[in-house]
């Protein structure tokens, strides 16, 4: 089942992510897909705020990974540059850690992803409006979506 939420501003995207972050547990995995500029990094900034992270969060496009400390550790991947690459940079180590992990452009490393995760797609509907689709894979993530009252 896929859950859908309409978001009418970057602030709504960030606030939704803050609410989600409060429900996250150690080891949770979120994947993010969407057009360039759809709001993936805005979402991740909200997630970081909800995890109590004080540092500035920005996309790790050129470094692949940024790590942050808060209520829970946050691993933030942007694997866009790995399209058409078969390079294994040790993803399993991160996916089995106690941190919450967010992977932007996760389809490029599909073969390394754990089966259970929350897949999030953000699509631009207009300059301000976004359609967010959440697809839980696994019982943990199904329960998480129910807790969000989507």
C-alpha positions in Angstrom: 0.0 0.0 0.0 1.2 3.5 -0.8 0.2 6.5 1.3 0.0 10.0 -0.2 0.3 13.4 1.3 0.0 16.8 -0.4 2.4 19.4 0.8 1.9 23.1 -0.1 5.2 24.7 0.8 8.8 23.9 1.8 7.7 24.6 5.4 5.0 21.9 5.2 7.6 19.4 3.8 10.0 20.2 6.6 7.3 20.0 9.3 6.1 16.7 8.0 9.6 15.4 8.2 10.0 16.7 11.8 6.9 14.7 12.8 8.2 11.6 11.1 11.6 11.9 12.8 10.0 11.8 16.2 8.8 8.3 15.4 12.0 7.0 13.9 14.1 4.4 15.7 17.7 3.3 15.6 18.5 1.5 12.3 15.6 2.9 10.3 16.1 3.3 6.5 14.4 5.9 4.3 14.9 6.2 0.6 14.1 9.4 -1.3 13.3 9.8 -4.9 12.1 12.7 -6.9 12.9 15.3 -9.5 15.8 17.7 -9.0 14.5 20.5 -6.8 11.4 18.5 -5.6 12.3 18.8 -1.9 14.4 15.8 -1.0 17.0 17.9 0.8 14.3 20.1 2.4 12.7 16.9 3.7 16.1 15.7 5.1 16.6 19.1 6.8 13.3 18.6 8.6 14.2 15.1 9.5 17.5 16.3 11.0 15.6 18.9 13.1 13.2 16.3 14.3 16.2 14.2 15.4 17.6 17.1 17.4 20.5 17.7 15.0 21.9 21.3 15.3 24.3 21.3 12.4 23.4 22.7 9.0 22.2 19.9 6.7 22.8 20.1 3.0 23.0 17.6 0.2 26.1 15.4 0.1 26.1 15.3 -3.7 29.8 15.6 -4.0 30.8 13.6 -1.0 28.1 10.8 -1.2 27.7 10.8 2.6 27.3 13.2 5.5 26.9 12.1 9.1 25.2 14.0 11.8 24.7 13.5 15.6 21.4 14.1 17.4 18.9 12.0 19.4 19.9 9.4 16.8 22.8 9.5 14.4 21.8 10.3 10.8 23.6 9.0 7.7 22.6 11.1 4.7 23.6 9.6 1.3 23.1 11.2 -2.1 24.1 8.5 -4.6 23.1 10.4 -7.7 26.8 10.3 -8.9 26.7 6.4 -8.7 24.3 6.1 -11.6 25.7 3.4 -14.0 28.4 2.6 -11.4 29.0 -0.8 -9.8 31.2 0.6 -7.1 30.5 -0.9 -3.6 31.5 1.6 -1.0 30.5 -0.6 1.9 26.8 0.3 2.1 26.0 -2.8 4.2 28.0 -1.3 7.1 25.8 1.8 7.1 22.5 -0.1 6.6 23.2 -2.3 9.6 24.3 0.6 11.9 22.3 2.1 14.7 21.9 5.3 12.8 18.8 6.4 10.8 19.9 6.3 7.2 18.4 8.5 4.4 19.4 7.6 0.8 18.6 10.1 -2.0 18.4 8.6 -5.5 18.3 5.1 -3.9 17.4 3.4 -7.2 21.0 3.7 -8.3 22.1 1.4 -5.5 19.0 -0.9 -5.4 21.1 -4.1 -5.2 22.7 -2.9 -1.9 19.5 -1.8 -0.1 18.0 -3.9 2.6 14.6 -5.3 1.7 12.7 -3.5 4.5 12.6 0.3 4.3 10.3 3.3 3.8 10.4 4.5 0.2 9.5 8.1 -0.2 8.9 9.8 -3.5 8.4 13.6 -3.8 6.9 14.9 -7.0 6.5 18.5 -8.0 2.9 19.5 -8.8 3.5 23.2 -9.1 6.0 25.8 -7.9 4.9 25.3 -4.2 2.8 22.1 -4.2 4.4 18.6 -3.8 2.9 15.2 -3.8 4.7 12.9 -1.3 4.2 9.1 -1.7 5.3 6.8 1.1 5.6 3.1 0.4 6.4 1.0 3.5 8.2 -2.2 2.9 8.1 -4.4 6.0 5.9 -4.4 9.1 8.1 -1.8 11.0 7.4 0.8 8.2 3.7 -0.2 7.8 3.3 0.6 11.5 5.2 3.8 11.1 2.9 5.0 8.3 -0.2 4.2 10.5 1.3 6.2 13.3 1.6 9.2 11.0 -2.2 9.0 10.3 -1.8 9.2 6.6 
